[in-house]
């Protein structure tokens, strides 16, 4: 493929990740980890009448790490789209759609996430395109709609 064709393909590709939720998840993860590490350190230094061992401290830190990791899962949603279709990764679930399977790309009033409208009145939420990201979400939906309409025109 020529360099010009590669550049045109890159321009046509759309990759969307949430922005604000990444910051919030990161902050929550740091707070959770700090709280659990602080509690673990203070377990043995405070006289509470209960005997805490080093293993208890390690377990508290481990719980903090697990909860911080769980908080960071909210930063993983991604939408990747190109001329062939759209790949949607939500929290724990991923799915690929061809543009033939997609009826429309929408962002209903009051909804938290954009969605792909599918046949038979079904839809698939795209958690990477969130209302809290405001203008970025609008641009992402517009870009997906352009790819969708271009794929529809190419099929006709």
C-alpha atoms as one frame of an Amber mdcrd trajectory, in Angstrom:
protein
   0.000   0.000   0.000   1.358   3.433  -0.858   2.194   6.057   1.740  -0.726
   8.249   0.599  -3.148   5.319   0.898  -1.778   4.525   4.396  -2.286   8.147
   5.470  -5.821   8.200   4.052  -6.632   4.964   5.912  -5.270   6.399   9.184
  -7.408   9.509   8.721 -10.466   7.293   8.229  -9.795   5.261  11.400 -11.493
   6.421  14.570 -10.221   5.516  18.046 -12.177   6.822  21.012 -11.417   6.479
  24.711 -13.163   8.219  27.589 -11.292  11.142  29.107 -12.923  12.323  32.319
 -13.624   8.867  33.656  -9.929   8.019  33.261  -9.016  10.923  35.536 -11.716
  10.008  38.038 -10.787   6.321  38.032  -7.130   7.164  38.489  -7.861   9.494
  41.387 -10.148   6.919  43.014  -7.505   4.195  42.595  -4.846   6.373  44.233
  -7.162   7.248  47.139  -8.161   3.617  47.676  -4.569   2.449  47.630  -3.459
   5.236  49.985  -6.251   4.476  52.465  -5.545   0.751  52.547  -1.784   1.208
  52.853  -2.315   3.739  55.665  -4.678   1.374  57.479  -2.210  -1.485  57.013
   0.635   0.576  58.490  -1.483   1.740  61.413  -2.817  -1.748  62.217   0.205
  -2.709  64.298   1.027   0.702  65.703  -2.353   1.251  67.376  -3.363  -0.633
  70.523  -6.876  -1.810  69.697  -6.905  -4.984  71.761  -6.634  -7.129  68.644
  -3.343  -8.652  67.571  -2.539  -7.869  63.933   0.254  -9.708  62.201   2.392
  -8.756  59.209   0.220 -11.077  57.102  -2.814  -8.935  58.020  -0.987  -5.834
  56.860  -0.029  -7.495  53.584  -3.636  -8.618  53.118  -4.901  -5.047  53.643
  -2.467  -3.736  51.038  -3.551  -6.555  48.707  -7.204  -5.563  49.116  -6.246
  -1.973  48.319  -4.421  -3.071  45.169  -7.413  -5.163  44.057  -9.877  -2.327
  44.638  -7.601   0.169  42.879  -7.351  -2.220  39.917 -11.129  -2.606  39.857
 -11.511   1.185  39.826  -9.164   1.391  36.834 -11.389  -0.988  34.844 -13.622
   2.011  34.175 -10.772   3.529  32.149 -10.606   0.605  29.691 -13.565   1.200
  27.317 -12.476   1.821  23.730 -14.151   2.198  20.353 -12.125   1.527  17.192
 -13.803   2.026  13.857 -12.690   1.880  10.257 -14.283   1.398   6.866 -15.049
  -2.262   7.630 -16.822  -1.853  10.955 -16.552  -0.932  14.598 -14.933  -2.712
  17.554 -16.404  -1.826  20.957 -14.652  -2.730  24.206 -16.713  -2.012  27.288
 -15.863  -3.063  30.828 -15.192  -6.789  30.577 -16.992  -7.255  27.230 -15.797
  -6.705  23.662 -17.645  -7.013  20.399 -17.001  -6.299  16.722 -19.749  -5.135
  14.346 -19.577  -4.724  10.601 -21.270  -1.598   9.285 -23.881  -3.864   7.652
 -25.015  -4.900  11.148 -25.367  -1.295  12.345 -28.574   0.564  11.573 -27.413
   3.882  13.080 -25.086   5.548  15.579 -27.028   7.504  18.176 -26.696   9.411
  21.418 -30.209   9.729  22.869 -31.091  12.714  25.040 -30.338  12.013  28.681
 -28.244   8.917  27.917 -24.852   8.458  29.550 -23.317   6.641  26.585 -23.588
   6.662  22.808 -24.875   3.501  21.217 -25.030   1.495  18.054 -28.581   0.902
  16.869 -28.936  -2.677  15.649 -31.710  -4.479  13.740 -34.872  -5.531  15.599
 -34.769  -2.468  17.879 -31.710  -3.667  19.749 -28.740  -1.492  20.660 -25.209
  -1.831  22.002 -23.864   0.851  24.331 -20.420   2.307  23.696 -19.050   3.225
  27.119 -16.038   4.949  25.564 -18.276   7.738  24.270 -19.658   9.348  27.411
 -21.869  12.382  27.933 -19.430  13.814  30.504 -16.827  14.198  27.747 -19.157
  16.693  26.035 -17.590  18.012  22.814 -15.263  15.003  22.445 -18.321  12.752
  22.557 -20.085  14.831  19.918 -17.054  14.670  17.626 -16.729  10.922  18.156
 -20.376  10.302  17.250 -20.028  12.491  14.167 -16.903  10.601  13.066 -18.650
   7.244  13.536 -21.667   8.493  11.599 -19.395   9.585   8.736 -17.785   6.136
   8.598 -21.203   4.470   8.783 -22.666   6.567   5.980 -19.543   6.073   3.820
 -19.836   2.295   4.283 -23.543   2.456   3.375 -22.777   4.464   0.204 -20.061
   1.988  -0.760 -22.544  -0.903  -0.439 -25.097   0.798  -2.697
